[in-house]
Amino acid sequence: NNPSYGAYFRYQYNVNGGRFEAVTRAGASPTIVDTGITVASGVYYALDIEVNAAGTSVVFKINGSVVATITTTIPPSTQPLGFAAGGRRVLGSANTNAFLLDYIYFDQEETTLR
């Protein structure tokens, strides 16, 4: 399931040609941007999401390169957000968890209280 509020990367092997998508969502309608980066087996990716100080723009980076900037459907500052990572792999009729997470770094620097 996709969250109702958030900024996140999304990947589905059979959607969007197997490329990462950058997503912002504030309620029912998400903004989805094709990053142009096709996911390859056995490759590590550094995924970075940066929200500007005003909370009006979200920049998505893969391996240090900007792949998307979204300025719509950004969750309001009144919406509490957290960090989550997960994955699900579908093999035939069986669903199995298949997600390898090597490293997490979370940094929050607020210039004004929100």
N, C-alpha and C positions, 0 to 999 in steps of 0.2 A: 504494500500500500504506500502511496505517496502522502507526505504530510500535507495538512491543510495550510500551513504557514511555514515558509522557510526559503532558503537559498541553498541549492544543492546541485551536485552533478548526478546525472542519471545515465545508466547504460543498460541496454537490452540488446542481445545479439541479433534479434530478428526485427529490430525497429531502427529506423534512420540509418540503414546500411552498416550497423554495428559501430557507430560513432558515439562518442560521449555527447551528451546534451547538457547544457547549462540551464537551470530552471530557477525561477523565482515564483513564489506563490503567496498570495494573500487572500485566502478564501477559495471560492469555487474555480476561478479561472487562472491557470498558470501562464507565465510567459516562458516559452521554450526556444532555445537557440541552439542550432547545430554548431558544435565546436570545430567540425572538420577533422577531428582526430579519431581515426579508426583504432579500436582496441585490438591489440595483438596479444596472443597467448605468450606467457612467460616474460612479459615486459612490465617493469615497475613504472608507475606514473606518480608524479608529485602533483597533487590537486590542491589548488589554493583558491580561496574565496575571500575577497576583501570588500567590506562595506565602507563607503566613505563616511566622514564624520557627521554629515548632515542626514545620513540614512536615506539618500535619494538615488544612489547608484551602487551597483554591485559589479565588481570586476572578477572574472573567472580566469584563472591561469592553469595551464598544464605544462609541467616541466619548465616553469619560469616564464613562459610566453603567454601573453594575453590572447585568449581564444573567444571571449565574449564579454560584453558590457551590457547590463540590463538596467533600465531606469523605470520600469513599470512593474506592477504587482509585487512590490517590495513590502514585506510585513511591516505594520506600523510599530512604532517604538513602544506602544503599550502592550504588544503581544510578546509574552515571554517565550524565548527560544532556547534550545539546547543543542547539544552535539550528538549525532548518531551516525553509525556506519553499519551497513548490513548488505547482505546479498542473498540471492536465491537462484539456484540453477534448476532448470527443468530438463529432465532426461526422460523422454517418452512420457509415461504417465506418472513418473515418480518425481516429487519435488525434494531436492536436497539442498542444504546450506552449503555454499561454496564461495567463500570470500576470504582472501588472504590480505590482512592488514599488517604492514610491517612497522609503521611509525605514525604517531599522531602528535601534532604540535598545535596548540590552541593558544591564541594571544588576543586579548581584548583590551584595546586602548581607547577609552572614551575621552573626548575632548570637552564634552558637555554632558550633564546628566540628562538621561532620557527615561 
